[in-house]
């Protein structure tokens, strides 16, 4: 189960990145996963892999790239990606999680657990 941390202004997603991994994609969800697994073709140099991760997530979630940022783990394969919410609306959060789950070939209730109170 992937824990998504949620506050009024952002949602934090745990991500594991494989740079130089061929095409940019989210990997299918497996029951033992605790992170969203992403492969990007970009190398982990000069922030290229991070930029590719943010672009891919923005495309999948149908959000402007300006609303995503690497919150922690900029130089690590394990990262926290923050999605800045336009409002504290549950509908936007659920729509985003639905889009992510679809890209990971599963259902949101099968892979995401929303935990309140991220900073």
Rosetta blueprint (number, residue, H / E / L):
1 X L
2 X E
3 X E
4 X E
5 X E
6 X E
7 X L
8 X L
9 X L
10 X E
11 X E
12 X E
13 X E
14 X E
15 X E
16 X E
17 X E
18 X E
19 X L
20 X L
21 X L
22 X L
23 X L
24 X L
25 X E
26 X E
27 X L
28 X L
29 X L
30 X L
31 X L
32 X L
33 X L
34 X L
35 X L
36 X E
37 X E
38 X E
39 X E
40 X L
41 X L
42 X L
43 X L
44 X L
45 X L
46 X L
47 X L
48 X H
49 X H
50 X H
51 X H
52 X H
53 X H
54 X H
55 X H
56 X H
57 X H
58 X H
59 X H
60 X H
61 X H
62 X L
63 X L
64 X L
65 X H
66 X H
67 X H
68 X E
69 X E
70 X E
71 X E
72 X E
73 X L
74 X L
75 X L
76 X L
77 X L
78 X E
79 X E
80 X E
81 X E
82 X E
83 X E
84 X E
85 X L
86 X L
87 X L
88 X L
89 X L
90 X H
91 X H
92 X H
93 X H
94 X H
95 X H
96 X H
97 X H
98 X H
99 X H
100 X H
101 X H
102 X H
103 X H
104 X L
105 X L
106 X L
107 X L
108 X H
109 X H
110 X H
111 X H
112 X E
113 X E
114 X E
115 X E
116 X E
117 X L
118 X L
119 X L
